[in-house]
């Protein structure tokens, strides 16, 4: 746009249609389906792939005993759950641990203490591998004679 046209547009003497030249005719405001973003079907979202392969771990940081339901629903679906009870009052934290103990007993899972007031609930078909066992092996790479 020339300088005379810009000055005329600034004064309001002509319509400023300078923005229109930057848009394609194929471009439309918004989408027809109502979704803001449409993902290419060839692209897989990591959570979908993880869910198909059973490689999910849930983390729950409850504020009160009412949040225990989220722990139970994840665990019932076969997802290992990390419970972080550090934000809870000691009485409520004890109730959640008791709930988790009943949950793992009923579904034949296991519970392990990760740190102070943080627990890992694992379903029956999940194996926990401790890094300590591999450190004590005598036939490893670092134990060459």
C-alpha positions in Angstrom: 0.0 0.0 0.0 1.4 3.4 -0.9 2.0 6.2 1.5 -0.9 8.3 0.2 -3.3 5.3 0.6 -2.0 4.6 4.1 -2.5 8.3 5.1 -6.0 8.3 3.5 -6.8 5.1 5.4 -5.5 6.6 8.6 -7.7 9.6 8.2 -10.7 7.4 7.4 -11.1 8.6 3.9 -10.8 5.1 2.3 -11.4 1.6 3.7 -8.3 -0.1 5.0 -8.4 -3.5 3.3 -4.6 -4.1 3.7 -5.2 -7.1 6.0 -7.2 -9.0 3.4 -4.2 -9.6 1.1 -2.6 -11.8 3.8 -5.4 -14.3 3.9 -6.0 -17.2 1.4 -9.4 -17.8 0.0 -9.2 -21.3 1.4 -8.7 -20.0 5.0 -11.8 -19.8 7.1 -12.3 -18.4 10.5 -12.7 -21.2 13.0 -13.5 -24.8 12.0 -16.7 -26.3 10.7 -16.7 -29.2 13.2 -16.5 -26.8 16.2 -13.1 -28.3 17.4 -10.3 -25.7 17.8 -7.6 -28.1 16.7 -7.8 -31.2 14.6 -4.8 -33.6 14.9 -3.5 -35.4 11.8 -4.8 -39.0 12.2 -1.3 -40.3 11.5 -0.1 -38.7 14.7 -0.5 -40.8 17.8 -0.9 -39.1 21.2 1.4 -40.5 23.8 -1.3 -41.2 26.3 -3.2 -43.3 23.7 -0.2 -45.4 23.0 0.7 -45.8 26.7 -2.9 -46.8 27.5 -2.9 -49.5 24.7 0.4 -50.9 26.0 -0.5 -50.8 29.6 2.3 -48.4 30.4 0.5 -45.8 32.6 1.1 -44.8 36.1 -1.3 -42.5 38.0 -0.3 -39.9 40.5 -2.8 -38.7 43.0 -2.2 -36.0 45.6 -5.5 -35.9 47.6 -6.5 -33.0 49.8 -9.0 -34.9 51.8 -10.5 -38.4 52.2 -13.1 -37.5 49.5 -10.3 -37.7 46.9 -9.7 -41.4 47.7 -12.2 -42.4 45.0 -9.8 -41.3 42.3 -7.2 -43.6 43.7 -9.6 -46.5 43.8 -10.9 -45.9 40.2 -7.4 -45.8 38.8 -6.3 -48.9 40.7 -9.4 -50.8 39.8 -8.6 -50.1 36.1 -5.2 -51.8 36.6 -3.1 -48.6 36.7 -0.3 -48.4 39.3 -0.9 -45.4 41.5 1.5 -43.2 43.4 -0.3 -41.6 46.4 1.3 -38.4 47.7 -0.3 -37.7 51.1 2.1 -34.9 52.1 -0.7 -32.2 51.8 -3.1 -34.1 54.0 -3.9 -33.9 57.7 -2.4 -36.9 59.6 -5.9 -38.3 60.4 -7.2 -38.1 56.9 -3.9 -39.5 55.6 -4.3 -42.5 57.8 -7.8 -43.1 56.5 -6.6 -43.0 52.9 -3.8 -45.5 53.7 -6.4 -47.7 55.4 -8.6 -47.4 52.3 -5.6 -48.2 50.0 -4.8 -51.3 52.2 -8.3 -52.6 51.7 -8.2 -51.8 48.0 -4.9 -53.7 47.4 -6.2 -56.6 49.6 -9.4 -56.9 47.7 -7.7 -56.7 44.2 -4.6 -58.7 45.2 -2.2 -55.9 44.6 0.6 -54.5 46.7 1.5 -51.3 48.5 5.1 -50.0 49.0 6.3 -47.0 50.8 8.3 -44.8 48.5 9.1 -42.0 51.0 7.5 -40.3 54.0 3.7 -40.2 53.2 4.2 -41.3 49.6 3.1 -44.8 48.6 3.0 -46.9 45.4 0.0 -49.1 44.8 0.6 -51.8 42.2 -1.9 -54.2 40.7 -1.4 -57.9 40.9 0.0 -58.2 37.3 2.7 -55.6 37.9 6.2 -56.4 38.9 8.3 -54.0 40.9 12.0 -54.2 40.1 14.4 -52.9 42.7 17.7 -51.4 41.6 19.4 -52.8 44.6 19.2 -56.4 43.4 21.2 -55.6 40.3 23.9 -53.8 42.3 24.7 -57.0 44.3 25.1 -59.3 41.3 28.5 -60.9 41.0 28.4 -61.7 37.3 27.9 -58.1 36.1 30.1 -55.9 33.9 31.9 -54.1 36.7 32.9 -57.4 38.5 35.4 -58.6 36.0 38.3 -60.6 37.4 
